[in-house]
Amino acid sequence: MELDLATLAGLFGRSFSLWWAIVPGIALGLAVGILPGFSPQNTLIILLPVTLAMDVEAALAFMIALYCANHLSGSIPAILVNIPGSAGAAATCIDGYQMTKNGQAQQALVVSFVASVAGGLITSLAVLALLPFLARLGLVLRSVEMVVIILFGLTLIAVLAAKDMLKGLIGGAFGLMLGAIGTDQVFSTPRATFGFLELYDGLPLVPVLIGLFAISEALVMIEERVTGNAAPRAPQRPQWLETVDGLRMAARHWWQIVWTGFIGLVIGVIPGAGAYIASFVAYQQSRLFSRTPHLYGTGHPPGVIAPESANNGVTSGTLVPTMAIGVPGGSTSAVMMIVLQYQGIVLGPRLFLEQPSIAYGVFVMMTVAYLFMVALILPLARYAAKVVTVPVHTIVPLIIALTVVGAFADREYLFDMALALVFGVIGYVAVRTDYHVTSILIGVLLGPIFERYLLRSLRIGQGDILVLFSSPIANVLWCLLVVSVVLPIWRERRLARTAT
């Protein structure tokens, strides 16, 4: 069924009438996203009896609003205290926390909010227009193409290693080694699990994320407080002028919001590809095509815009395969599938003919949810920025308590709490010896996924490595990857020759 203007207007009117479900969803999504370890899928599972009892459209509006707000709010602790609320916000820490250290916490939050809302809004509108094409895209991008896409994210290790190549590569290799823990992808043989059954599925991402960023940052704060070496914090008095300044920064880089949002959309369409892949790829590509790549990592607004826009572009992308072919694009969309199937709705191509109000309505509800966020989220930056003025002796116990509980909440294993503390020590040692914890995290996050798609591709090609070059789309991606690696080297040499 084609989506005409009258039908579209009716869907928007119906979605706005569900404000009573959208607003609580946004509020709960914000609360869940700020706390590391509390994921939207776990929240929706807890609330499953409530959503199953609701009208299907109201349930969808609530779940979608929670999902979108969760992706947005993960950047708040990432920017303020260098603790990503989710894996998708890990890349935001690189420049977002630096902006806070530079006394621009409120501006960084506003830039993040604008990029998140605009990226999500643009991509959800694009899905309404391009849904048939995007549904096919999810089938076209297979294991071979995913190998190259993940390599784009892994090349960010080299970018982070630019200041100290040896330490950067060691950190990345260490992360890849840690990512290999668990059962192997072919024979399911345990690797480096040391007899712990909790590691058979691989390193759980939430405790690793919490340990490397949250607990290590808390330990650094404690050390600086004890030794008296803490840098004076820039005064943070909430002013609307700083909110306007953040809006101006975001508007200056509007084109970056658009194209990095579409990176998130395309990666989100691929079933199983996470927001963290999109955010790392977007950050790497943003730096590659920037005229000032040396500013990334120093508190550069585009370094916040790129991962946040892509992170929220993923939200609409993950629902495309869910609605179009009945394959969940992620764990949150899988929970949504349960609610829809309980209501007797059969997902797939026929849904667009039999119940277009549901098939297209999902993306209209997402658009409306982002519109509501425009009014609800921006004022939050003015007050959230005051977190950086909280005394160390108050904020450190809160960080450790909330994050350790978050490590437990994901899988409900006491083992994960201990694992978070172990990675906290690893992260602290890395920070104090000038190893980039983000490069370690990239290896842990992307290493297992890369191995899975690489081995799957090689099995399809019966062991022939040339299968990685058997697809026209993959070959185009390979060329772009080579450009991504060669262009920064060429640019640095050109600048060096110019300087001499």
C-alpha positions in Angstrom: 0.0 0.0 0.0 1.3 3.5 -0.9 1.3 6.0 1.9 -0.8 9.0 0.6 -0.9 12.4 2.4 -4.4 11.8 3.9 -3.4 8.5 5.5 -0.1 10.1 6.7 -2.0 13.0 8.3 -4.4 10.6 10.0 -1.4 8.7 11.4 0.2 11.8 12.8 -3.1 12.9 14.3 -3.6 9.5 16.0 0.0 9.6 17.3 -0.3 13.0 18.8 -3.4 11.8 20.6 -1.3 9.2 22.3 0.7 11.8 24.1 -0.3 10.3 27.5 1.7 7.2 26.6 4.6 9.0 24.8 5.4 11.4 27.6 5.8 8.8 30.4 7.8 6.6 27.9 10.2 9.5 27.4 10.5 10.2 31.1 11.2 6.5 31.9 13.6 6.2 28.9 15.6 9.2 30.2 15.8 7.7 33.7 16.9 4.3 32.4 19.4 5.6 29.9 21.3 7.7 32.5 22.0 4.6 34.6 24.6 2.3 33.1 23.5 -1.3 32.9 19.7 -0.5 32.8 18.8 -1.2 29.2 15.5 -0.5 27.4 14.9 -4.1 26.6 15.2 -5.1 30.3 12.9 -2.3 31.3 10.3 -3.4 28.6 10.6 -7.0 29.8 9.8 -5.9 33.4 6.9 -3.8 32.1 5.7 -6.6 29.7 2.5 -7.3 31.7 1.6 -3.6 31.5 2.2 -3.3 27.7 0.4 -6.5 26.9 -2.7 -5.2 28.7 -2.6 -1.9 26.8 -4.2 -1.1 23.4 -1.6 -2.1 20.8 -1.1 1.5 19.5 -0.7 2.9 23.0 1.7 0.1 23.9 3.8 0.8 20.7 3.8 4.5 21.4 5.0 3.9 25.0 7.7 1.4 24.0 9.0 3.5 21.1 9.2 6.7 23.2 11.1 4.8 25.9 13.5 3.3 23.3 14.3 6.7 21.6 14.7 8.6 24.9 17.0 5.8 26.2 19.3 6.2 23.2 19.4 10.0 23.8 20.0 10.0 27.5 23.0 7.7 27.5 25.1 10.7 26.5 24.3 12.6 29.7 26.6 10.7 32.0 29.1 10.2 29.1 29.5 14.0 28.8 29.3 15.0 32.5 31.3 12.3 34.2 32.9 10.2 31.4 30.5 7.3 32.0 28.5 6.2 28.9 25.0 5.2 29.9 25.1 2.6 27.1 27.6 1.2 24.7 26.2 3.5 21.9 27.4 6.5 24.0 30.9 5.3 24.4 32.3 7.3 21.5 30.6 10.4 22.9 32.9 10.4 25.9 35.9 11.2 23.7 35.0 14.8 23.0 31.9 15.2 25.2 33.8 14.8 28.5 36.6 17.0 27.2 34.0 19.8 26.6 32.9 19.4 30.2 36.6 19.7 31.4 36.8 22.8 29.2 33.9 24.4 31.1 31.4 23.7 28.3 29.2 21.0 29.9 25.9 22.7 29.2 26.9 23.4 25.6 28.0 19.8 25.1 24.7 18.5 26.5 22.7 20.8 24.2 24.8 19.8 21.1 24.2 16.2 22.1 20.5 16.6 22.5 20.1 18.5 19.2 22.1 15.9 17.3 20.2 13.1 18.9 16.7 14.5 18.3 17.5 15.8 14.8 19.3 12.6 13.8 16.4 10.5 15.0 13.8 12.8 13.5 15.4 13.0 10.1 16.0 9.3 9.8 12.4 8.4 11.0 11.0 10.7 8.3 13.4 9.1 5.8 12.2 5.6 6.7 8.6 6.7 5.9 9.7 7.7 2.4 12.2 5.0 1.7 10.8 2.0 3.6 10.5 -0.4 0.6 14.1 0.3 -0.4 15.5 0.0 3.2 13.7 -3.3 3.7 15.6 -4.7 0.8 18.8 -3.2 2.0 18.6 -5.4 5.1 18.7 -8.4 2.9 21.4 -7.2 0.6 24.0 -6.4 3.3 25.3 -9.9 4.3 28.2 -11.2 6.3 30.8 -10.1 3.7 29.6 -6.5 3.8 29.4 -6.6 7.6 33.1 -7.6 7.8 34.1 -4.4 6.1 31.6 -2.2 8.0 33.0 -3.4 11.3 36.5 -2.8 10.1 35.5 0.9 9.7 34.8 0.9 13.5 38.0 -0.9 14.3 40.1 1.6 12.3 39.1 4.1 15.0 41.7 2.3 17.2 44.4 3.6 14.8 42.9 7.1 15.0 43.0 7.1 18.8 46.5 5.7 18.6 47.8 8.6 16.5 49.2 10.4 19.6 51.1 7.4 20.8 51.0 4.7 18.1 52.5 1.9 20.2 50.3 2.3 23.2 47.2 2.8 21.1 47.8 -0.4 19.2 48.6 -2.3 22.4 45.4 -1.1 23.9 43.4 -2.2 20.8 45.1 -5.6 20.7 44.4 -6.1 24.4 40.7 -5.3 23.8 40.6 -7.7 20.8 42.2 -10.4 23.0 39.7 -9.9 25.8 36.9 -10.0 23.2 38.0 -13.5 22.2 37.1 -14.8 25.7 34.2 -17.3 25.6 33.3 -20.2 23.3 34.7 -20.0 19.8 32.3 -19.4 16.9 32.9 -22.7 15.1 33.3 -25.6 17.6 31.9 -23.8 20.7 35.1 -24.7 22.6 35.7 -22.5 25.7 38.6 -20.0 25.3 40.2 -18.3 28.3 37.2 -18.7 30.5 39.3 -20.1 33.4 36.4 -22.4 34.3 33.9 -19.6 34.9 30.6 -20.6 33.3 29.6 -16.9 33.4 32.2 -16.3 30.7 31.1 -19.0 28.2 28.9 -16.4 26.3 31.9 -14.0 26.2 32.7 -11.0 28.3 29.4 -9.3 29.3 29.5 -5.8 27.8 27.8 -3.9 30.6 30.3 -4.8 33.4 33.2 -4.1 30.9 31.7 -0.7 30.0 31.0 0.2 33.6 34.5 -0.9 34.8 36.6 0.7 32.1 34.8 4.1 32.3 32.7 4.5 35.5 34.7 2.8 38.2 38.1 3.8 36.7 37.0 7.4 36.6 35.8 7.2 40.2 39.2 5.8 41.2 41.0 8.6 39.4 38.8 11.1 41.3 39.6 9.5 44.6 43.4 9.6 43.8 43.3 13.2 42.8 41.3 14.1 45.9 43.7 12.3 48.2 46.9 13.7 46.6 45.4 17.2 46.1 46.2 17.1 42.4 42.6 17.6 41.3 42.2 20.2 38.6 39.9 23.0 39.6 36.5 22.5 38.0 35.2 25.3 35.9 32.2 27.1 37.5 28.9 25.9 36.2 26.1 28.4 36.8 23.1 27.5 34.7 22.4 30.2 32.1 20.1 30.2 29.1 22.9 31.9 27.2 24.9 28.7 27.2 21.9 26.8 25.9 21.7 29.2 23.0 25.4 28.8 22.5 25.0 25.1 22.3 22.2 25.5 19.8 24.4 27.7 17.7 27.2 25.1 17.7 24.8 22.4 16.6 23.3 24.6 13.8 26.7 25.4 12.5 27.3 21.6 11.9 23.7 20.8 10.6 25.0 18.8 7.6 27.1 16.6 9.9 23.9 15.7 11.8 22.2 14.7 8.6 24.9 12.4 7.0 26.0 10.7 10.2 22.3 10.1 11.1 22.0 8.2 7.8 25.1 6.2 8.7 23.2 5.1 11.8 20.1 4.4 9.8 21.9 2.1 7.3 23.7 0.2 10.0 20.6 -0.1 12.1 18.7 -1.8 9.2 21.2 -4.7 9.4 19.8 -7.2 11.9 22.2 -7.7 14.8 24.2 -4.5 14.2 24.3 -2.4 17.3 24.3 1.3 18.0 27.9 1.1 19.2 29.0 0.0 15.7 27.1 3.0 14.2 28.5 5.5 16.7 32.2 4.4 16.3 31.9 4.3 12.5 30.3 7.7 12.4 33.0 9.2 14.7 35.7 7.7 12.5 34.1 9.0 9.3 33.4 12.4 10.8 37.1 12.8 11.7 38.2 11.5 8.4 36.3 14.1 6.3 36.9 17.0 8.8 39.0 19.9 7.8 40.3 20.0 11.4 40.9 16.4 12.4 43.5 17.4 15.0 40.7 19.0 17.1 38.9 15.7 17.7 39.5 14.4 21.2 40.0 18.0 22.5 36.4 18.9 23.1 35.3 19.4 19.5 31.5 19.7 19.0 31.4 17.5 15.8 33.0 14.7 17.9 29.8 14.8 20.0 27.4 15.3 17.1 28.6 12.4 14.9 28.2 9.5 17.4 24.9 10.9 18.9 23.2 11.5 15.5 24.2 8.0 14.4 23.3 6.5 17.7 19.7 7.8 17.3 19.6 7.1 13.6 19.8 3.5 14.6 16.5 3.6 16.4 14.4 3.8 13.2 16.7 1.5 11.3 16.3 -1.4 13.8 12.5 -1.4 13.3 12.7 -1.7 9.5 13.5 -5.4 9.4 11.2 -6.0 12.3 8.2 -4.6 10.5 9.1 -5.4 6.9 10.4 -9.0 7.1 9.6 -10.0 10.7 13.2 -10.2 11.8 14.1 -8.2 14.9 16.8 -5.7 14.3 17.8 -5.7 18.0 16.9 -6.9 21.4 14.5 -4.0 22.1 12.7 -4.6 18.8 12.4 -8.3 19.7 10.5 -7.3 22.9 8.2 -5.2 20.7 7.6 -8.2 18.5 6.4 -10.1 21.5 3.8 -7.5 22.2 2.7 -7.3 18.6 2.4 -11.1 18.2 0.5 -11.3 21.5 -2.1 -8.9 19.9 -2.3 -11.2 16.9 -0.4 -9.0 14.5 1.7 -10.9 11.9 4.8 -9.0 10.9 6.1 -9.0 7.4 5.2 -7.7 3.9 1.5 -8.4 4.3 1.3 -6.1 7.3 1.6 -3.1 5.0 -1.4 -4.2 3.1 -3.6 -5.5 5.9 -2.7 -3.1 8.7 -0.9 0.0 7.4 -1.8 2.0 10.5 0.5 -0.3 12.4 3.2 -0.8 9.8 3.7 2.9 9.0 2.3 4.1 12.3 5.4 2.8 14.2 7.7 5.2 12.3 5.1 8.1 12.6 5.0 7.5 16.4 8.8 7.6 16.5 8.7 10.9 14.6 6.2 12.3 17.1 8.2 11.0 20.1 11.2 13.0 18.8 9.1 16.1 18.4 7.9 15.8 22.0 11.6 15.5 23.0 12.4 18.9 21.5 10.3 20.6 24.2 11.1 18.2 27.0 14.8 17.7 26.7 16.5 21.0 25.9 15.7 22.7 29.3 17.2 19.6 31.0 20.7 20.7 29.8 20.6 23.8 31.9 20.2 21.9 35.2 22.0 18.6 34.3 25.2 20.5 33.8 25.3 21.3 37.6 26.3 17.7 38.2 30.0 18.7 37.6 29.8 20.9 40.7 28.9 18.1 43.0 31.8 17.4 45.5 33.9 14.4 44.8 33.2 12.8 48.2 29.5 12.8 47.3 29.6 11.8 43.6 32.2 9.0 43.8 30.1 6.8 46.2 27.1 7.4 44.0 28.9 6.4 40.9 30.3 3.2 42.4 27.0 2.2 44.0 24.8 2.8 40.9 27.2 1.3 38.4 27.9 -1.8 40.4 24.1 -2.3 40.8 23.8 -1.7 37.0 26.4 -4.4 36.4 24.3 -6.8 38.3 21.0 -5.7 36.7 21.9 -6.8 33.2 22.2 -10.5 33.8 21.6 -10.7 37.6 25.0 -12.4 38.3 27.0 -11.5 41.3 30.0 -12.4 39.1 29.3 -9.4 36.9 29.7 -7.0 39.9 33.1 -8.5 40.6 34.0 -8.3 36.9 33.1 -4.6 36.8 35.5 -3.9 39.7 38.2 -5.9 38.0 37.8 -3.8 34.8 37.7 -0.7 37.0 41.2 -1.5 38.1 42.2 -2.2 34.5 40.7 1.0 33.3 42.4 3.0 36.1 45.8 1.5 35.3 45.2 2.3 31.6 44.4 5.9 32.3 47.4 6.4 34.6 49.8 4.8 32.1 48.3 6.8 29.2 46.6 3.9 27.4 43.3 4.9 25.8 40.5 3.0 27.4 38.3 3.6 24.4 40.6 1.6 22.2 40.3 -1.3 24.6 36.5 -1.0 24.6 36.4 -1.0 20.8 38.3 -4.3 20.7 36.0 -5.8 23.3 32.8 -4.6 21.6 33.7 -5.2 17.9 36.2 -8.1 18.1 33.6 -10.9 18.7 31.2 -9.5 16.1 34.0 -9.2 13.6 35.1 -12.8 14.2 31.6 -14.1 13.9 30.9 -12.4 10.5 34.4 -13.2 9.2 34.1 -16.9 10.0 30.6 -17.0 8.6 31.9 -15.5 5.4 34.8 -17.9 5.1 32.4 -20.9 5.7 30.2 -19.6 2.9 33.3 -19.3 0.7 34.6 -22.7 1.8 37.7 -21.2 3.3 38.6 -19.0 0.3 39.6 -15.6 1.5 38.6 -14.1 -1.8 35.0 -14.5 -0.8 35.5 -11.1 1.0 35.9 -9.5 -2.4 33.0 -11.4 -4.1 30.4 -8.8 -3.7 30.2 -5.5 -5.6 28.9 -3.7 -2.5 31.7 -5.1 -0.4 34.2 -4.1 -3.0 33.0 -0.5 -2.9 33.2 -0.6 0.9 36.7 -2.0 0.7 37.7 1.0 -1.5 36.2 3.4 1.0 38.0 1.6 3.8 41.3 2.0 2.1 40.6 5.7 1.5 39.7 6.0 5.3 43.1 4.6 6.2 45.3 6.3 3.5 43.7 9.8 3.5 44.7 10.8 7.1 48.3 9.6 6.5 48.5 11.5 3.2 47.0 14.6 4.9 49.5 14.6 7.7 52.4 14.2 5.3 51.1 17.1 3.2 50.8 19.3 6.3 54.3 18.3 7.4 55.7 19.3 4.0 53.8 22.6 4.1 55.1 23.4 7.5 58.7 22.8 6.4 
